[in-house]
Amino acid sequence: MITLSDLVQDRREIVVSLKNGMELSITYRPGAYTAAVEDEVLKALNQNRVLNALVTRLSSILVEWDLVDEKGKVLPIPSTLKQLPGEALVAIMEAIIKDNGATDKETRKN
C-alpha cells in the first residue's frame, strides 16, 4: 500500500549552474508539483506575472539549498526566492526540469 505522503516526499539533490561559473546546490521534491500548485502558477502566468509563477512553483518544491548570506547563514527559501534575479529563477527551474527529464528517460529504458 502507498500513501499520498509517500508520493510527494521523495527528494533529489542537484547542482544548478548559474552565471559567472557559480553553482547552487539544491534539494527538491519532484512529487510536490501538484494540480493545486499548477493552478496557482497558471493564475500568475495569466496575470502576466511570470517571475511570481516561478517563485510559486519553486517555493512548493525546493527543500534545501546552499545559498548563504555574507555571514555564511543559509537563507530561507520562500522569502529569498522573491529577491533572486529572474535569470537565477529560470536556471533553477530549467535544472529541475532537465533532472526530471533524465530520470524519466532512464526509467523508460529499464
Secondary structure, DSSP 8 states (H G I E B T S, - for coil): ---HHHHH---EEEEEE-GGG-EEEEEE-GGG--HHHHHHHHHHHHTT-HHHHHHHHHHHHEEEE--B-TTS-B--HHHHHTTS-HHHHHHHHHHHHHHHHHHHHHHHH-
